[in-house]
Amino acid sequence: MRSNYIYPIEKSPKYRPTRRDGSASMPDLPDQDGADQDGADRHRSTRHRSTRRAPDRDRPGPGPGRGCLPVLDLRRYTAPARPADRADFLAALRAACRDPGFFQLVGHGVPPSLAEDILRVSREFFRLPAAAKLEIENVHSAHFRGYTRFGHEITRGRPDLREQIDIGDERPPRALGPGDPPYLRLDGPNQWPAALPALRPAVEKYLAELGGLARVLVHALAESLGLPAGQLDATYATDPRSHLKLLRYLAAPGDAAAAPGDAPSAPGGPPSGYGQGVGAHKDGGFLSLVLQDELRPLHAPPGPPGTLPAAGPGLQVADGPGRWIDAAPLPGAFVVNIGEMFELATAGYYQATVHRVTSPPPGHERVSVAFFFGPSLSATVTPVPLPADLLAEIPDAGPPDPDNPIFAQHGMNTLKSWLRSHPEVTRRHYADLTAADLTAADLAQADHTAPTAPTGTAR
């Protein structure tokens, strides 16, 4: 049996995880965490192969009988009303994480006012003049923090039709020596817009609240596997990795998406008639929690979105060949999904699922806030001791995927995705890296042509 994860040689586990075979894997899939997040000769050249393959035809609707994601109420775990509630929640959590790997979470305890504030301040940021946003452009940051212009993030070799700001834990940059691993450069300060002083306190409150929620979910996930709640605590006991993306999805000017009825686009790309808000990918850490706003007309006044046109599907979750589940916004809910590090920790029992976002119709926008939680950058994640009955449910991995390795060293796994997704930052701040440092570095060096930005965004 073959492990399809990359471990530092001195950290390779005795147990080699196995995976089911017979399915095609997604090529060139970064985080973002990103996700939103490859390796040297000192790593074993074994690679992960996803069992949830990318659809081989694009179809904007869900598979038969799969109209929506499972909805889980966290109160059944944190404050069970009946003796059976906690066990029932853990069983439902296990089922959702096995298939489809995504779920909607309610009863999470995050105050509605906090969610409203972060969405409001996100919309205010994106409506700033382009010059104000460009003052904190991410090319100024070796830590990939700050504003990314419309069309300047890359997924699967194509520009994503969105603008965003990336914010992480506020830390001073590390003083690094020549032998220090390159992923340590990811630690550092954020960039904050002078024109919107309300952004920082709103973000910091949100990061603190979501960090606590993520820890509760990691405990629940461990218990759903029959393990102690604190099984994975050591991986993030010091310097856990939290990251926030404030995102605005827009159509390209002139409705650049293909017209309905055109030939299907490439596997995993947007369905015919829709642009690539973000291409098909997996997230890289332990967990992602996404807060989605409703579709809104551009420059609409604050308040409820009102009457809206027929919309594209937005966030979609891969559900087998040619099928996607629409993850429509659910008031008060977070969309939660497993990342690559949790897949690795469970030896593939829980898997990171491919997902994408399609662009809104012309003249409209979608805003969302994505929170990513993972272990410390320096942590090496190895499989937990799963019960024998769960191990028996993990078939063989099949041949390795050369295009999307999963590194057990979390810092390497995080850096691979940033380098692929943000080539301009990579060229400016990581040009010294060689294949001996990180095998994915060259993937971020190819030039790309960004699409023209809609009015009100920066290019």
Long-range contacts (C-beta under 8 A, 24 or more apart in sequence): 1-396, 1-397, 2-46, 2-396, 2-397, 2-400, 3-44, 3-46, 3-397, 4-46, 4-47, 4-48, 4-49, 4-348, 4-397, 4-400, 4-401, 4-406, 5-46, 5-47, 5-48, 5-344, 5-405, 5-406, 5-407, 5-408, 6-38, 6-39, 6-43, 6-44, 6-45, 6-46, 6-47, 6-405, 6-406, 6-407, 6-408, 6-409, 6-412, 7-43, 7-44, 7-46, 7-380, 7-382, 7-408, 7-409, 8-42, 8-43, 8-380, 8-408, 8-409, 9-42, 9-43, 9-44, 11-380, 11-382, 11-408, 11-409, 12-44, 13-382, 13-383, 15-347, 15-383, 17-344, 17-347, 17-348, 17-383, 17-394, 17-397, 18-347, 18-348, 18-394, 18-395, 18-396, 18-397, 19-48, 19-49, 19-51, 19-348, 19-394, 19-395, 19-396, 19-397, 19-398, 20-51, 20-394, 20-395, 20-396, 20-397, 20-398, 21-49, 21-395, 21-396, 21-397, 21-398, 22-398, 23-49, 23-50, 23-51, 23-52, 23-53, 23-398, 24-53, 24-54, 24-56, 25-49, 25-50, 25-53, 25-54, 25-401, 25-403, 25-404, 26-50, 26-53, 26-54, 26-268, 26-280, 26-281, 26-282, 26-354, 26-401, 26-403, 26-404, 27-156, 27-401, 27-403, 27-404, 28-156, 28-157, 28-403, 28-404, 28-420, 28-443, 29-156, 29-280, 29-281, 29-282, 29-354, 29-403, 29-404, 30-155, 30-281, 30-284, 30-416, 30-417, 30-418, 30-420, 30-421, 31-281, 31-282, 31-283, 31-284, 31-285, 31-339, 31-340, 31-372, 31-413, 31-414, 31-417, 31-418, 31-421, 32-245, 32-278, 32-281, 32-283, 32-284, 32-370, 32-372, 32-417, 32-421, 33-243, 33-245, 33-283, 33-284, 33-285, 33-288, 33-339, 33-370, 33-372, 33-374, 33-414, 33-417, 34-243, 34-245, 34-283, 34-284, 34-370, 34-372, 34-417, 34-418, 34-421, 35-243, 35-245, 35-281, 35-282, 35-283, 35-284, 35-285, 35-288, 35-339, 35-370, 35-372, 35-417, 36-166, 36-243, 36-245, 36-283, 36-284, 36-288, 36-370, 36-372, 36-417, 37-243, 37-283, 37-284, 37-285, 37-372, 37-374, 37-413, 37-414, 37-415, 37-416, 37-417, 37-418, 38-405, 38-407, 38-412, 38-416, 38-438, 38-439, 38-440, 38-443, 39-405, 39-407, 39-409, 39-412, 39-416, 39-438, 39-439, 39-440, 40-435, 40-436, 40-437, 40-438, 40-439, 41-436, 43-407, 43-409, 43-412, 45-400, 46-400, 47-400, 47-401, 47-402, 47-404, 47-405, 47-406, 48-340, 48-343, 48-344, 48-348, 48-397, 48-400, 48-401, 48-404, 48-405, 48-406, 49-397, 49-398, 49-399, 49-400, 49-401, 50-282, 50-351, 50-352, 50-354, 50-401, 50-404, 51-348, 51-351, 52-100, 52-101, 52-318, 52-319, 52-320, 52-351, 52-353, 52-354, 53-318, 53-320, 53-321, 53-354, 54-267, 54-268, 54-280, 54-318, 54-354, 55-267, 55-268, 55-318, 55-320, 55-321, 55-322, 55-323, 55-324, 56-267, 56-321, 56-322, 57-264, 57-267, 57-321, 57-322, 58-264, 58-265, 58-267, 58-269, 58-270, 58-271, 58-272, 58-322, 59-271, 59-322, 59-323, 59-324, 60-271, 60-273, 60-274, 60-312, 60-313, 60-316, 60-324, 60-326, 60-358, 61-313, 61-324, 61-326, 62-319, 62-323, 62-324, 62-325, 62-326, 63-319, 63-320, 63-323, 63-324, 63-325, 64-323, 66-100, 66-319, 66-323, 66-325, 67-325, 67-326, 68-104, 68-325, 68-326, 68-327, 68-328, 69-96, 69-100, 69-102, 69-103, 69-104, 69-317, 69-325, 69-327, 69-335, 70-95, 70-96, 70-100, 70-103, 70-104, 71-103, 71-104, 71-105, 71-106, 71-330, 71-333, 72-96, 72-103, 72-104, 72-105, 72-106, 73-106, 73-107, 74-105, 74-106, 74-107, 74-108, 74-109, 74-216, 74-217, 74-220, 75-107, 76-107, 77-216, 77-220, 78-107, 78-109, 78-216, 89-220, 90-220, 90-223, 90-224, 91-224, 93-220, 93-221, 93-224, 94-224, 94-225, 97-221, 97-224, 97-338, 97-350, 98-349, 98-350, 98-351, 100-317, 100-318, 100-319, 100-325, 100-353, 101-317, 101-337, 101-338, 101-350, 101-351, 101-352, 101-353, 102-317, 102-325, 102-327, 102-335, 102-336, 102-337, 102-353, 102-355, 103-335, 103-336, 103-337, 104-327, 104-330, 104-333, 104-334, 104-335, 104-336, 105-217, 105-289, 105-333, 105-334, 105-335, 105-336, 106-330, 106-332, 106-333, 108-213, 108-334, 109-213, 110-209, 110-210, 110-213, 110-334, 111-209, 112-332, 114-205, 114-206, 114-209, 115-291, 115-332, 117-202, 117-205, 117-206, 118-202, 118-203, 118-206, 118-246, 118-291, 118-369, 119-291, 119-293, 119-367, 119-369, 120-302, 121-196, 121-198, 121-199, 121-202, 121-203, 122-246, 122-247, 122-248, 122-367, 122-369, 123-248, 123-293, 123-302, 123-367, 124-196, 124-198, 124-199, 125-165, 125-193, 125-196, 125-199, 125-246, 126-163, 126-246, 126-248, 126-365, 126-367, 126-456, 126-457, 127-299, 127-456, 128-193, 128-195, 128-196, 129-195, 130-456, 130-457, 130-458, 132-193, 132-194, 132-195, 132-196, 133-163, 133-165, 133-193, 133-458, 134-458, 135-193, 135-194, 135-195, 136-165, 136-191, 136-192, 136-193, 137-458, 138-166, 138-191, 138-422, 138-425, 139-424, 139-425, 139-428, 140-191, 141-188, 141-191, 141-425, 141-429, 142-173, 142-185, 142-188, 142-425, 142-429, 142-430, 143-168, 143-173, 143-185, 143-186, 143-187, 143-188, 143-189, 144-186, 144-418, 144-422, 144-425, 145-188, 145-189, 145-190, 145-191, 146-190, 146-191, 147-191, 147-193, 147-458, 148-422, 149-450, 149-453, 149-457, 149-458, 149-459, 150-250, 150-450, 150-451, 150-453, 150-454, 150-457, 150-458, 150-459, 151-252, 151-450, 151-451, 151-452, 151-453, 151-459, 152-422, 152-424, 152-450, 152-459, 153-278, 153-421, 153-422, 154-420, 154-421, 154-422, 154-423, 154-448, 155-276, 155-278, 155-279, 155-280, 155-281, 155-421, 156-266, 156-268, 156-269, 156-279, 156-280, 156-281, 157-446, 157-448, 158-269, 158-276, 158-279, 158-448, 159-276, 159-448, 159-449, 159-450, 159-451, 160-276, 160-277, 160-278, 160-279, 161-249, 161-250, 161-251, 161-252, 161-256, 161-275, 161-276, 161-277, 161-359, 161-451, 162-247, 162-248, 162-249, 162-250, 162-277, 162-278, 162-357, 163-247, 163-248, 163-250, 163-453, 163-457, 163-458, 164-245, 164-246, 164-247, 164-248, 165-245, 165-246, 166-243, 166-244, 166-245, 167-203, 167-207, 167-243, 167-244, 167-245, 167-246, 168-241, 168-242, 168-243, 168-244, 169-207, 169-239, 169-241, 169-242, 169-243, 170-204, 181-411, 181-412, 182-415, 182-430, 182-433, 182-437, 182-438, 183-377, 183-409, 183-411, 183-412, 183-414, 183-415, 184-377, 184-378, 184-411, 185-429, 185-430, 186-377, 186-411, 186-414, 186-415, 186-418, 187-239, 187-377, 203-244, 203-246, 206-244, 206-369, 206-371, 207-242, 207-244, 207-371, 210-242, 210-244, 210-289, 210-371, 210-373, 211-240, 211-242, 211-373, 213-289, 214-242, 214-286, 214-287, 214-289, 214-371, 214-373, 215-373, 217-287, 217-289, 217-336, 218-286, 218-287, 218-373, 221-287, 221-342, 221-350, 222-384, 225-346, 225-349, 225-384, 225-386, 225-387, 225-390, 226-386, 226-387, 226-390, 227-384, 227-385, 227-386, 231-384, 232-286, 232-345, 232-375, 232-384, 235-345, 235-375, 235-376, 235-379, 235-381, 235-410, 236-286, 236-373, 236-374, 236-375, 236-376, 236-379, 237-376, 238-376, 239-376, 239-377, 239-378, 240-373, 240-374, 240-375, 240-376, 241-285, 241-372, 241-373, 241-374, 241-375, 241-376, 241-377, 241-410, 241-414, 242-371, 242-372, 242-373, 242-374, 243-285, 243-371, 243-372, 244-369, 244-370, 244-371, 244-372, 245-369, 245-370, 245-372, 246-367, 246-369, 247-367, 247-368, 247-369, 247-370, 248-365, 248-366, 248-367, 248-457, 249-277, 249-278, 249-314, 249-357, 249-359, 249-360, 249-365, 249-366, 249-367, 249-368, 250-298, 250-359, 250-360, 250-365, 250-454, 250-457, 251-275, 251-359, 251-360, 251-361, 251-362, 251-363, 251-364, 251-454, 252-359, 252-451, 252-452, 252-454, 253-452, 253-453, 253-454, 253-455, 254-362, 255-361, 255-362, 256-451, 257-359, 268-318, 268-354, 268-356, 269-356, 270-356, 270-358, 270-359, 271-313, 271-324, 271-358, 273-312, 274-312, 274-313, 274-358, 274-359, 275-358, 275-359, 276-356, 276-358, 276-359, 277-314, 277-356, 277-357, 277-358, 277-359, 277-360, 277-366, 278-356, 278-357, 279-356, 280-318, 280-354, 280-355, 280-356, 281-354, 281-355, 281-356, 282-339, 282-340, 282-352, 282-353, 282-354, 282-355, 282-404, 283-337, 283-338, 283-339, 283-340, 283-352, 283-372, 284-339, 284-340, 284-341, 284-352, 284-372, 284-374, 284-413, 284-414, 284-417, 285-339, 285-340, 285-341, 285-342, 285-372, 285-373, 285-374, 285-375, 285-410, 285-414, 286-338, 286-339, 286-341, 286-342, 286-345, 286-373, 286-374, 286-375, 287-336, 287-337, 287-338, 287-339, 287-342, 287-372, 287-373, 287-374, 288-335, 288-336, 288-337, 288-339, 288-370, 288-371, 288-372, 288-373, 289-334, 289-335, 289-336, 289-370, 289-371, 289-373, 290-315, 290-334, 290-335, 290-336, 290-337, 290-368, 290-369, 290-370, 290-371, 291-334, 291-368, 291-369, 291-370, 291-371, 292-327, 292-329, 292-335, 292-366, 292-368, 293-329, 293-366, 293-367, 293-368, 294-329, 294-366, 295-360, 295-364, 295-365, 295-366, 296-364, 296-365, 296-366, 296-367, 297-363, 297-364, 297-365, 298-363, 298-364, 298-365, 298-454, 298-456, 299-456, 308-364, 309-361, 309-364, 310-361, 311-360, 311-361, 311-364, 312-358, 312-359, 312-360, 312-361, 313-358, 314-357, 314-358, 314-360, 314-366, 315-355, 315-356, 315-357, 315-368, 316-355, 316-356, 316-357, 316-358, 317-353, 317-354, 317-355, 318-353, 318-354, 318-355, 318-356, 324-356, 327-355, 339-372, 339-374, 340-406, 340-413, 341-374, 341-375, 341-381, 341-410, 341-413, 343-406, 344-381, 344-382, 344-383, 344-406, 344-408, 345-381, 345-382, 345-383, 345-384, 346-383, 346-384, 346-386, 347-383, 347-384, 347-386, 347-391, 347-394, 348-394, 348-397, 349-386, 349-390, 349-391, 349-393, 349-394, 374-410, 374-414, 375-410, 376-410, 377-410, 377-411, 377-414, 378-409, 378-410, 378-411, 379-409, 379-410, 380-408, 380-409, 380-410, 381-408, 381-410, 382-408, 405-440, 412-438, 416-440, 419-443, 419-444, 420-444, 423-447, 423-448
